[in-house]
Amino acid sequence: MSIKSKLVVLTSTVVASSIALTVYSLSAMSTFQLIMCSTGEQGFYYPEFICNAHLKQFRYNEQGANDLAEGGLDPILNLDSNMKYDIAQAFINNGLKVNAGNSYLPSPYNALTPLQLNVIAKNVNNLKFLLRNGASVESSLELVNTLILKDPDPDPVLIEIKQLLSQYTHFC
C-alpha cells in the first residue's frame, strides 16, 4: 500500500472516529444541555449547528418534551438566544405544558407558572409568546394588579402587561 493510500485510510479513520465520538457525546447530553449547546450558551465545544441538528433530529419529540417537564418552559425562555422561541415552540408542539412550573426554582417560585414568573420579571416578549400559546391568564392578572396596587407610582411596563393580559381574558 502506498503512502498516499495509507494517508487516505488514516484520514478517513480519524474523521469517522470524530463523527462517532461527537454523536455519542451529543446523545449523552440532557435535552436542556443540548438546547444550550444549540444556542451557543454555556461554552460547549461543539458548533451550534451540529447541536441544533441533533436536537431537531432526535429530541424534538414527546420524549424530549418529557425530559424538560420538571423545568418547564422557564429555563428555555430565560436563554439569551433569539432561537429560544423556536425551540420552546417545538417542545410545546410535542407536549411540553405551557403552564407547568419550574420545579428547580426554590419555594415559593416553583409554584408559579411561566406567565407569572415573566410578569414578575416584566418580560413582555416572553409574555406575548406564552399568551399566544394558551397560557392561563387569570392568576397572572391578579398578580399584576397586586403589584400595581402596592406601588403608588407603578412601573409603566406593569401597566402595559396588565393591558396585554386583559386582552386574553374575560375577567378584566
N, C-alpha and C positions, 0 to 999 in steps of 0.2 A: 504494500500500500504506500502510495506516495505521501510526501509531507503535506501536500495540498489536501489530499483526501482525508488524512488524519486530522488536519486542522478543521475541515468541514464537519467531521464527525464530532470532534471535541466541542466546537461552537454549538452545534445542534444539541448536544447533550446538556451543555450549560444553559442554553435557552429553555429547553424542555424542563429541566430541573427548576429553574427560576419560576417558570409559569406554574408548575405543580406546587411549589412552596407558597407562592402567592395565593393560589386558590385555596390551599389548605389553611393558610393564615386568615384569609377573609372569612372562610367558613367557620372558623373557631371564634370569631368576634361575635359579641352580642349584637342584637339588632340595633340598639342605640349606639354602640361603638361604630358600627358600620355607617349609621347616619352621620355621626360626627366626622368620620373619615371622608364620606362623600361630599361634605360641605366644607372640608378643609379646616375644621376646628380641632383643637386639642393636639396638634402636632403629629399626626400619623405619618408614617413614612411612605405610604403608597400614594400614587397620584389620585386626585379626586375622581377623575373619570373612570378609573378602574374600580374604585369602591362604589361609585354610583351605578356602574353597570352590574356589579354583583348584587347590590341592593335591589335594583329593579328586577333582575332575573330570578333571584332566589328568596327575597324577603317581602316583596310587595304581594302578600297573600294573607290568608286568615291566620296562619301560624305566626307570621311577622307581627300582625296586629296583636295577637295574644301575648307575644313576647313583651310588648310595650304596655300592656294593660295596667300594671302596677303604677307606672309613672304617668300614664295617660298622655294627653297631648301637651301638657305643660312643659316638659323638657324640650320637646321639638320646637314649640313656639318661643322658647327662650333662646334659641340659637341666633347667632348674628347673621347667618346666611340668608340671602334672598330666596334660596331654594326651600326654606322651611315650610312655606305654604304648599308647595307642590308635594313635598314629602308627607306633610300632615294629611293632605287631601287623599293621597294614595292609600294611607293607612286607614283613614275614615272609610274610604270606599271598600276596604277589606275587613271592616268590622270594629275598628277602634272606636270606642264610645266618646262622643263629643263632651258629655257631661261628667265623665269619670274624673275623680280627684287624683291627686298625685300623692300616693301613699309614702313616698320617700321624704316628703316635707314633714317638719315637726308639727305637733298638735299646737294650735287648732287649725293651722293652714292646710293640713292634709285632708280636712273635711270639706274644703272649698272646691267649687268647680273651676275649671279653667277660665270661664267667663268672670267669675267673682275675683279670681286672682288678677286678672287683667284690668278689672275695674280698679282694684287697689293700686296696681302698677300704672294706671292711667295710660294703657297701651291701646290706643284707638284702632290701629291696624289689626292687631290680634283680635280685638272685639268684633270688628267687622267680619273677619274670617270666620270666627266662631258662630256669629249670628247667621251668616249665610249657610252654615252647615247645621242649623237647627238647635243651637244651644238653648237651654232653658233660661228664660229671661227674668221671671218673677223675683227670685231671691236676689239677683244682681241689681234689679231696680230698687228693691228695698235697701240694699247695701249703699248704693249711690245716693239715695235720698237721705239715709242716715249720715253719710259723710258730708253732704251739703248742709244739712241742718246743724251739724256740730261746728261748722265754720261760719263766723259772721261775714266773712268775705270769701266765699267759695271759689276755688280754682276754676277758671273758665273751661278747662278740659273736663272737669266733672259735669258741668252744665251741658257740654257737648255730648258726653257719654250718656247722660240722662235722656237727652233728646234722641239719641241713637237707639237706646234701649226701648224708649217709648214707642218707636216705630214698629217694634216687633212684639208688642203685647197689647192685649185689650184691657189691661188693668190700669192704664195710665189715668 
